Amino acid sequence: MSTLIVILIGVLVLLLGVGIGYYLRVIVALGKRKSIEIDIKQMLVGAKEEAQKITDEAKNKAEKRLAELKEEEKKHEVEFKETEKRLIKKDEFLDVRQVEINKEAENIKLKVDEIKKIQEKVVGLETEKMAELERVAKLSVDEAKEELMRDIEKKYEEDILIRIQKLENSNEEKLDRRAKDILATSIQRLASSTASELMTTIVSIPNNEIKGKVIGKEGRNIRAFERASGVELIVDDTPGSIIISSFDPIRRQVARLALENLILDGRIQPAKIEELVEKAKEEINKIIKEKGEQAVYECGIFNFDPRIVAIIGRLYFRTSYGQNVLQHSIEMAHIAGMIAEELGADVAIAKAGALVHDIGKALDHEVQGTHIEIGMRILQKFGADERIITAMKSHHEDHPYETIESVIVQTADAISGGRPGARRDSVENYLKRLQELEALVNGFTGVEKSYALQAGREIRIFVTPEKVSDAEAKIIAHDIAVKIEQELKYPGEIKVTMIRETRIIEYAR
C-alpha cells in the first residue's frame, strides 16, 4: 500500500514538473517573440527613414536637372531664332542675287546674238573680199599659194639645199655615234671567254696496266670500243693517259664516259664495252636536256616547248668555226637583250630569236637543208612564236629583215662571232670535210653506220650482214673508194675499211 502511494506521488511530481517546464518554455518563447517583433519594427522604421532620404535626394536632383534642362532649352531657342534670322537674310540675299544673274544671262544672250551677227557679216565680207581678189588676180587661193611657194623656193633654193644637207650630215653623225655607243656598251657588258673546242679528249688512267686491258688480247678490246663508240683511241707511251680522237664532240663525250666507267669497273671486254657505251649515250642525253634547261633559264626564256629546249641542249656538243654553238647562242641572247633595251625593241623576242638562231645545227647532219631552214621547221613544228621565227631567220641575210628584232639578232651574231679568237675558219672547214665524207658513205645501200677516223685519212664502215654478203661488201668498198675519188678532193690517201660482222644472240632460261 505504501509502495503504491509512493508511486502515485512520484507520478504526480513528474506531471507537475512537466507542466511547470512547459509553462516556463512558453513564457520564454513569448519573450523571444516580443524581442524579435521589436527588432523588426525598428528595422522597418529605419528602412522607411532611409527610403525617405533617398526619395528626397532623388527629388532634389530631378528638380535641379529639370532647371538645367529648362535653361538649355531657353539657350537653344535663342540660338534657333538667331539661326532662323540669318537664314531669312540669306534667302533674301539669294533672291536678289538670282534676279541679278537672270538679268546678266539675258544681257549675255543679247551680246551673243550680236556677236553672231557681226561674225556673219565678217565672214560675208571676207568671202566677198576673196572673191574680188580672185577675180582681180585671176587666181584661186590654192593657185596663189602654189605660186608663192614656187617663188620662195626659187629665191631660197640654194639656202634650203645647204640647210637640208647640213641636217642630213648632222643626223647621220648622231645616228652613227649612237649606234657605236650601243654596240660598245653591249660588248663591254658581256665579255665572255673565247675558248675554242679541240678535236681530242684526254682520259686519265691510274696505271699503265690499264692500257694493256684497254687494248686487249690482239687488240680486240680497243677494236670493239672504237666500233661501238665511233672514235679513235690513241694509246701511246704517254704515262697516265689515253687520248680519244674524233671530230664529233658527242662521240668524244660518249667515249670518255664509257672509258672512265670501264676503268672503274675493271672488267674490260667486248660485251661490257658495248653495254657501257649504251649507258654513256643515255647519260649524254640527260646532259643534253640539262644543258638546254640551263640555257633557257640563264637567258630568262620560259615559254619554249620542252622538245625545243632539248634540241637547244644538243648545241652544247656542236661547234661552229671552233666556237661552241650553245655558248655562242647564250652570248648572243644576252647581247641581243642589251641592244633591244637600248633601242626600245621587244627584249624577250630578241633574246629568244638569238638563242635559237642556230638550232638547226643540232640536226643539220640528220636533216636536209640549211641550218636556217631546219631551224625554222623545228620552231614551226613545236609551236614557237612566229615573231621569234621572223627574228632568227635573217641572221645570215638569207631572208629580208622584217622586224627590228631580226636586225638585232643579226647584229648580235656579228658581235659574238667577230670578236678576236672567237672562231677559226680552218677548223670549221675541216669538220665540214669529215661530215661530207660520212654523209657520202652513209648514202650506200646496206651501210649501217660509218665513222671518219685518223683526221679523215680512214673511213670505217659497218654494213648490215643480213643485207650485204661478203662478196657484195668488197664491191661496195670499191664503189665507195671510187666515189670518194670522184666527188671529194683530199690531199693524200683515204683508207676505206669495210666491216661485216654476223652476231647471233640466244637466251637460256
C-alpha positions as CSV (number, residue, x, y, z in Angstrom):
1,M,0.0,0.0,0.0
2,S,2.7,2.4,0.9
3,T,4.6,1.5,-2.3
4,L,1.6,2.4,-4.4
5,I,1.3,5.7,-2.7
6,V,4.9,6.4,-3.3
7,I,4.5,5.6,-7.0
8,L,1.4,7.9,-7.3
9,I,3.2,10.6,-5.5
10,G,6.2,10.2,-7.9
11,V,3.9,10.3,-10.9
12,L,2.2,13.4,-9.7
13,V,5.5,15.1,-9.0
14,L,6.6,14.1,-12.5
15,L,3.5,15.5,-14.1
16,L,3.8,18.7,-12.1
17,G,7.4,19.1,-13.2
18,V,6.5,18.6,-16.8
19,G,3.7,21.2,-16.6
20,I,5.9,23.7,-14.9
21,G,8.6,23.1,-17.6
22,Y,6.2,23.6,-20.4
23,Y,4.8,26.7,-18.9
24,L,8.3,28.1,-18.4
25,R,9.2,27.3,-22.1
26,V,6.0,29.1,-23.3
27,I,6.9,32.2,-21.2
28,V,10.5,32.2,-22.7
29,A,9.2,31.7,-26.2
30,L,6.7,34.6,-25.8
31,G,9.6,36.8,-24.5
32,K,11.8,36.0,-27.5
33,R,8.9,36.6,-29.9
34,K,8.3,40.1,-28.5
35,S,12.0,40.9,-28.8
36,I,12.0,39.8,-32.5
37,E,8.9,41.8,-33.2
38,I,10.6,44.8,-31.6
39,D,13.7,44.3,-33.8
40,I,11.6,44.0,-37.0
41,K,9.7,47.2,-36.1
42,Q,12.9,49.0,-35.6
43,M,14.2,47.8,-38.9
44,L,11.1,48.8,-40.7
45,V,11.3,52.3,-39.2
46,G,15.0,52.5,-40.2
47,A,14.1,51.4,-43.8
48,K,11.3,53.9,-44.1
49,E,13.6,56.7,-42.9
50,E,16.3,55.6,-45.5
51,A,13.8,55.4,-48.3
52,Q,12.5,58.8,-47.4
53,K,16.1,60.2,-47.6
54,I,16.7,58.5,-51.0
55,T,13.4,59.9,-52.3
56,D,14.2,63.4,-51.1
57,E,17.6,63.3,-52.7
58,A,16.2,62.0,-56.0
59,K,13.6,64.6,-55.9
60,N,16.2,67.4,-55.4
61,K,18.4,66.0,-58.2
62,A,15.4,65.8,-60.5
63,E,14.4,69.4,-59.7
64,K,18.0,70.6,-60.4
65,R,18.2,68.7,-63.7
66,L,14.8,70.0,-64.8
67,A,16.0,73.5,-64.1
68,E,19.2,72.9,-66.1
69,L,17.2,71.5,-69.0
70,K,14.9,74.5,-69.0
71,E,17.9,76.8,-69.1
72,E,19.5,74.8,-72.0
73,E,16.1,74.8,-73.8
74,K,16.0,78.6,-73.5
75,K,19.5,78.9,-74.9
76,H,18.6,76.6,-77.8
77,E,15.5,78.7,-78.5
78,V,17.6,81.8,-78.6
79,E,20.2,80.2,-81.0
80,F,17.5,78.8,-83.2
81,K,15.9,82.2,-83.5
82,E,19.2,83.7,-84.4
83,T,19.9,81.0,-87.0
84,E,16.4,81.5,-88.4
85,K,17.1,85.2,-88.8
86,R,20.4,84.5,-90.6
87,L,18.7,82.1,-93.0
88,I,16.0,84.6,-93.7
89,K,18.6,87.2,-94.5
90,K,20.5,84.7,-96.8
91,D,17.3,83.8,-98.6
92,E,16.6,87.4,-99.2
93,F,20.2,87.9,-100.5
94,L,20.0,84.9,-102.8
95,D,16.7,86.1,-104.2
96,V,18.3,89.4,-105.0
97,R,21.4,87.7,-106.5
98,Q,19.2,85.4,-108.6
99,V,17.4,88.3,-110.1
100,E,20.8,89.9,-110.9
101,I,22.1,86.7,-112.5
102,N,18.9,86.4,-114.6
103,K,19.4,89.9,-115.9
104,E,23.1,89.2,-116.7
105,A,22.2,86.0,-118.5
106,E,19.7,87.9,-120.6
107,N,22.3,90.5,-121.4
108,I,24.8,87.8,-122.4
109,K,22.3,86.2,-124.7
110,L,21.8,89.5,-126.4
111,K,25.5,90.1,-126.8
112,V,26.0,86.5,-128.2
113,D,23.3,87.2,-130.8
114,E,25.0,90.5,-131.7
115,I,28.4,88.7,-131.9
116,K,27.0,86.0,-134.2
117,K,25.5,88.7,-136.5
118,I,28.9,90.5,-136.6
119,Q,30.7,87.2,-137.4
120,E,28.3,86.5,-140.2
121,K,28.9,89.9,-141.6
122,V,32.7,89.5,-141.3
123,V,32.6,86.1,-143.0
124,G,30.5,87.6,-145.7
125,L,32.9,90.5,-146.2
126,E,35.9,88.1,-146.2
127,T,34.2,85.9,-148.8
128,E,33.4,88.9,-151.0
129,K,37.0,90.1,-150.5
130,M,38.5,86.8,-151.5
131,A,36.1,86.6,-154.5
132,E,37.1,90.1,-155.6
133,L,40.8,89.2,-155.1
134,E,40.5,86.0,-157.2
135,R,38.6,88.0,-159.9
136,V,41.2,90.7,-160.0
137,A,44.3,88.3,-159.8
138,K,42.6,85.7,-161.9
139,L,44.0,83.0,-159.4
140,S,42.3,80.8,-156.8
141,V,43.6,80.6,-153.3
142,D,45.4,77.3,-153.9
143,E,46.9,78.5,-157.1
144,A,48.1,81.7,-155.4
145,K,49.6,79.6,-152.6
146,E,51.5,77.3,-155.1
147,E,52.7,80.4,-157.0
148,L,54.0,81.9,-153.8
149,M,55.8,78.7,-152.7
150,R,57.4,78.4,-156.1
151,D,58.7,81.9,-155.9
152,I,60.1,81.3,-152.4
153,E,61.7,78.0,-153.5
154,K,63.4,79.6,-156.4
155,K,64.6,82.6,-154.4
156,Y,66.0,80.5,-151.5
157,E,66.7,77.2,-153.2
158,E,70.4,77.2,-152.6
159,D,69.9,78.1,-148.9
160,I,67.3,75.3,-148.5
161,L,69.6,72.7,-150.1
162,I,72.5,73.7,-147.9
163,R,70.4,73.5,-144.8
164,I,69.0,70.1,-145.7
165,Q,72.5,68.8,-146.4
166,K,73.7,70.0,-143.0
167,L,70.7,68.4,-141.3
168,E,71.3,65.1,-143.1
169,N,75.0,65.1,-142.2
170,S,74.3,66.0,-138.6
171,N,71.7,63.3,-138.3
172,E,73.9,60.7,-139.8
173,E,76.7,61.6,-137.4
174,K,74.4,61.4,-134.4
175,L,72.9,58.1,-135.5
176,D,76.3,56.6,-136.2
177,R,77.6,57.8,-132.8
178,R,74.5,56.4,-131.1
179,A,74.9,53.0,-132.9
180,K,78.6,52.8,-131.9
181,D,77.7,53.6,-128.3
182,I,75.1,50.9,-128.2
183,L,77.4,48.3,-129.7
184,A,80.3,49.3,-127.5
185,T,78.1,49.1,-124.4
186,S,76.8,45.7,-125.3
187,I,80.2,44.3,-126.0
188,Q,81.6,45.8,-122.8
189,R,78.8,44.4,-120.6
190,L,79.3,40.9,-121.9
191,A,83.0,39.9,-122.1
192,S,82.9,36.1,-122.0
193,S,85.8,33.9,-122.8
194,T,86.5,32.7,-126.4
195,A,88.0,29.3,-125.8
196,S,87.7,27.0,-128.8
197,E,86.9,23.3,-128.9
198,L,89.6,20.8,-129.7
199,M,89.5,17.5,-131.6
200,T,90.7,15.3,-128.8
201,T,89.8,14.4,-125.2
202,I,92.3,13.0,-122.7
203,V,91.2,10.4,-120.1
204,S,93.4,9.8,-117.1
205,I,94.2,6.3,-116.0
206,P,95.6,5.1,-112.6
207,N,98.4,3.0,-114.0
208,N,99.9,1.6,-117.3
209,E,98.4,-1.8,-116.6
210,I,95.0,-0.4,-117.6
211,K,96.4,0.4,-121.1
212,G,97.0,-3.3,-121.7
213,K,93.5,-4.1,-120.6
214,V,92.0,-1.4,-122.8
215,I,94.0,-2.8,-125.8
216,G,93.0,-6.4,-125.0
217,K,94.3,-9.6,-126.5
218,E,95.4,-9.0,-130.0
219,G,93.7,-5.6,-129.8
220,R,90.1,-6.9,-129.6
221,N,89.0,-4.6,-126.8
222,I,90.2,-1.4,-128.5
223,R,88.6,-2.5,-131.8
224,A,85.4,-3.2,-130.0
225,F,85.5,0.1,-128.3
226,E,86.2,2.0,-131.5
227,R,83.4,0.1,-133.3
228,A,80.8,0.8,-130.6
229,S,81.7,4.5,-130.0
230,G,82.9,5.6,-133.4
231,V,86.0,7.3,-132.1
232,E,89.7,6.5,-132.3
233,L,91.7,5.6,-129.2
234,I,95.3,6.6,-129.2
235,V,97.2,4.5,-126.7
236,D,100.9,5.6,-126.8
237,D,103.8,5.9,-124.4
238,T,102.4,9.0,-122.6
239,P,102.1,7.9,-119.0
240,G,98.7,8.1,-117.1
241,S,96.5,9.0,-120.1
242,I,94.6,7.7,-123.1
243,I,93.6,10.1,-126.0
244,I,90.2,9.9,-127.6
245,S,90.2,11.4,-131.1
246,S,87.1,12.4,-133.1
247,F,85.7,15.4,-134.9
248,D,82.3,14.8,-133.4
249,P,82.2,16.1,-129.8
250,I,79.2,14.0,-128.9
251,R,81.1,10.8,-129.8
252,R,84.0,12.0,-127.8
253,Q,81.9,12.6,-124.7
254,V,80.2,9.2,-125.0
255,A,83.6,7.5,-125.4
256,R,85.0,9.4,-122.4
257,L,82.2,8.4,-120.1
258,A,82.2,4.8,-121.3
259,L,86.0,4.6,-120.9
260,E,86.0,6.1,-117.4
261,N,83.3,3.7,-116.3
262,L,85.2,0.7,-117.8
263,I,88.3,1.7,-115.9
264,L,86.3,2.0,-112.7
265,D,84.6,-1.4,-113.3
266,G,87.8,-3.2,-114.3
267,R,86.0,-5.8,-116.4
268,I,87.2,-4.6,-119.9
269,Q,85.9,-7.0,-122.5
270,P,83.8,-6.5,-125.7
271,A,80.3,-7.3,-124.2
272,K,81.0,-4.9,-121.3
273,I,82.3,-2.2,-123.6
274,E,79.1,-2.3,-125.7
275,E,76.9,-2.1,-122.5
276,L,78.8,0.8,-121.0
277,V,78.8,2.7,-124.4
278,E,75.0,2.4,-124.5
279,K,74.7,3.7,-120.9
280,A,77.1,6.6,-121.7
281,K,74.8,7.5,-124.6
282,E,71.8,7.6,-122.2
283,E,73.8,9.8,-119.8
284,I,74.8,12.2,-122.6
285,N,71.1,12.5,-123.5
286,K,70.5,13.6,-119.9
287,I,73.3,16.1,-120.0
288,I,71.8,17.5,-123.3
289,K,68.5,18.0,-121.5
290,E,70.1,19.7,-118.5
291,K,72.2,22.0,-120.7
292,G,69.1,23.1,-122.7
293,E,67.2,23.8,-119.5
294,Q,70.2,25.7,-118.0
295,A,70.5,27.8,-121.2
296,V,66.9,28.9,-121.3
297,Y,66.9,29.7,-117.6
298,E,70.1,31.7,-117.9
299,C,68.6,33.7,-120.8
300,G,65.3,34.2,-118.9
301,I,63.1,32.4,-121.6
302,F,60.4,30.2,-120.1
303,N,57.8,29.7,-122.9
304,F,59.6,27.2,-125.1
305,D,58.3,23.7,-125.8
306,P,60.3,21.1,-123.9
307,R,61.3,19.5,-127.2
308,I,62.8,22.8,-128.4
309,V,64.7,23.0,-125.1
310,A,66.1,19.5,-125.6
311,I,67.3,20.4,-129.1
312,I,68.9,23.6,-127.8
313,G,70.8,21.4,-125.3
314,R,72.3,19.4,-128.2
315,L,74.1,22.5,-129.3
316,Y,76.4,22.1,-126.3
317,F,78.2,19.4,-128.3
318,R,78.3,21.3,-131.5
319,T,80.9,23.8,-132.7
320,S,80.9,26.4,-135.4
321,Y,84.3,27.5,-136.7
322,G,85.8,26.2,-133.4
323,Q,83.3,28.1,-131.3
324,N,80.8,26.2,-129.0
325,V,77.4,26.8,-130.6
326,L,75.4,26.8,-127.3
327,Q,77.8,29.2,-125.6
328,H,77.7,31.4,-128.7
329,S,73.9,31.4,-128.7
330,I,73.7,32.2,-125.0
331,E,76.2,35.1,-125.5
332,M,74.1,36.3,-128.5
333,A,70.9,36.2,-126.4
334,H,72.5,38.5,-123.7
335,I,73.9,40.9,-126.4
336,A,70.6,41.0,-128.2
337,G,68.7,41.7,-125.0
338,M,71.0,44.7,-124.2
339,I,70.7,46.1,-127.7
340,A,66.9,45.7,-127.6
341,E,66.7,47.6,-124.3
342,E,68.7,50.5,-125.8
343,L,66.5,50.6,-128.9
344,G,63.2,50.1,-127.2
345,A,62.5,46.8,-129.0
346,D,60.9,43.6,-127.7
347,V,63.6,42.2,-125.4
348,A,62.0,38.8,-125.0
349,I,61.6,38.2,-128.7
350,A,65.2,39.4,-129.4
351,K,66.7,37.2,-126.8
352,A,64.6,34.1,-127.8
353,G,65.5,34.7,-131.5
354,A,69.2,34.9,-130.7
355,L,69.1,31.8,-128.6
356,V,67.5,29.6,-131.3
357,H,69.2,31.2,-134.3
358,D,71.5,28.2,-134.8
359,I,69.1,25.5,-133.5
360,G,69.2,23.9,-137.0
361,K,72.8,23.0,-136.5
362,A,71.8,20.4,-133.9
363,L,70.2,18.3,-136.6
364,D,72.0,19.6,-139.8
365,H,73.7,16.2,-140.3
366,E,70.4,14.3,-140.0
367,V,68.0,16.5,-142.0
368,Q,68.4,18.0,-145.4
369,G,68.5,21.8,-145.9
370,T,70.5,24.7,-144.5
371,H,70.6,25.1,-140.7
372,I,68.3,28.2,-141.0
373,E,65.6,26.2,-142.9
374,I,65.9,23.3,-140.5
375,G,65.6,25.7,-137.5
376,M,62.5,27.3,-139.0
377,R,60.9,23.9,-139.5
378,I,61.8,22.9,-135.9
379,L,60.3,26.0,-134.4
380,Q,57.2,25.9,-136.5
381,K,56.6,22.2,-135.7
382,F,56.8,22.7,-132.0
383,G,54.7,25.9,-131.9
384,A,57.2,28.7,-131.3
385,D,56.0,32.3,-131.6
386,E,56.0,33.5,-135.2
387,R,57.9,36.6,-134.1
388,I,60.8,34.5,-132.9
389,I,61.0,32.7,-136.2
390,T,61.0,36.0,-138.0
391,A,63.7,37.3,-135.8
392,M,66.1,34.3,-136.2
393,K,65.7,33.6,-139.9
394,S,67.6,36.7,-141.2
395,H,70.8,36.3,-139.3
396,H,72.7,35.3,-142.4
397,E,70.7,37.7,-144.6
398,D,69.0,34.8,-146.4
399,H,65.7,36.4,-145.7
400,P,64.8,40.1,-145.6
401,Y,64.7,42.0,-142.3
402,E,61.0,42.2,-141.4
403,T,61.3,43.5,-137.8
404,I,63.8,45.4,-135.7
405,E,64.4,42.2,-133.7
406,S,65.7,40.4,-136.8
407,V,68.3,43.2,-137.3
408,I,69.2,42.9,-133.6
409,V,69.8,39.2,-133.9
410,Q,72.0,39.6,-137.0
411,T,74.0,42.3,-135.2
412,A,74.4,40.2,-132.1
413,D,75.6,37.3,-134.2
414,A,78.2,39.5,-135.9
415,I,79.4,40.8,-132.5
416,S,79.7,37.3,-130.9
417,G,81.4,35.7,-133.9
418,G,83.6,38.6,-134.9
419,R,85.5,39.1,-131.7
420,P,89.2,38.2,-131.8
421,G,89.8,34.5,-131.2
422,A,86.2,33.5,-131.2
423,R,86.3,31.4,-134.4
424,R,88.7,29.6,-136.6
425,D,87.8,29.0,-140.2
426,S,90.2,26.1,-140.8
427,V,88.6,24.1,-138.0
428,E,85.1,24.6,-139.5
429,N,86.3,23.6,-143.0
430,Y,88.0,20.5,-141.6
431,L,84.8,19.4,-139.8
432,K,82.8,20.0,-142.9
433,R,85.0,17.8,-145.0
434,L,84.7,15.0,-142.4
435,Q,80.9,15.3,-142.3
436,E,80.7,15.2,-146.1
437,L,82.8,12.1,-146.1
438,E,80.5,10.3,-143.7
439,A,77.4,11.5,-145.5
440,L,78.7,10.2,-148.8
441,V,79.3,6.8,-147.4
442,N,76.0,6.5,-145.5
443,G,74.2,7.0,-148.8
444,F,75.1,3.5,-150.0
445,T,72.6,0.7,-149.6
446,G,73.3,-1.7,-146.7
447,V,75.6,0.7,-144.8
448,E,74.5,0.7,-141.2
449,K,76.9,3.4,-139.9
450,S,80.3,4.9,-140.7
451,Y,83.0,6.8,-138.8
452,A,85.7,9.1,-140.2
453,L,88.9,8.5,-138.3
454,Q,92.6,9.5,-138.4
455,A,91.7,13.1,-139.3
456,G,89.8,11.9,-142.4
457,R,92.6,9.5,-143.6
458,E,90.4,6.5,-142.8
459,I,86.7,5.8,-143.1
460,R,85.4,2.8,-141.1
461,I,82.1,1.4,-142.5
462,F,79.8,-1.1,-140.8
463,V,77.3,-2.9,-143.0
464,T,74.2,-4.9,-142.2
465,P,75.1,-8.6,-142.6
466,E,71.5,-9.6,-143.5
467,K,71.5,-7.2,-146.5
468,V,75.1,-7.4,-147.6
469,S,77.2,-10.6,-148.3
470,D,81.0,-10.8,-148.1
471,A,81.3,-10.5,-151.9
472,E,78.9,-7.6,-152.0
473,A,80.9,-5.9,-149.2
474,K,84.0,-5.9,-151.3
475,I,82.1,-4.4,-154.2
476,I,80.6,-1.7,-152.0
477,A,84.0,-0.9,-150.6
478,H,85.4,-0.5,-154.1
479,D,82.5,1.7,-155.2
480,I,82.9,3.9,-152.1
481,A,86.6,4.4,-152.8
482,V,85.8,5.3,-156.4
483,K,83.1,7.8,-155.4
484,I,85.3,9.4,-152.8
485,E,87.9,10.0,-155.5
486,Q,85.4,11.4,-157.9
487,E,83.4,13.7,-155.5
488,L,85.7,14.7,-152.7
489,K,89.1,16.3,-153.0
490,Y,91.6,15.5,-150.3
491,P,95.3,15.5,-150.2
492,G,96.8,12.1,-149.6
493,E,95.1,8.8,-149.3
494,I,91.9,7.7,-147.6
495,K,91.7,4.1,-146.3
496,V,88.3,2.5,-146.7
497,T,87.7,-0.2,-144.0
498,M,84.6,-2.3,-144.5
499,I,83.4,-4.4,-141.5
500,R,80.7,-7.1,-141.9
501,E,80.0,-8.9,-138.6
502,T,77.4,-11.6,-138.0
503,R,76.2,-11.7,-134.4
504,I,73.9,-14.4,-133.1
505,I,72.2,-14.0,-129.7
506,E,70.2,-16.7,-127.9
507,Y,68.8,-16.7,-124.3
508,A,68.9,-19.7,-122.0
509,R,66.1,-19.7,-119.4
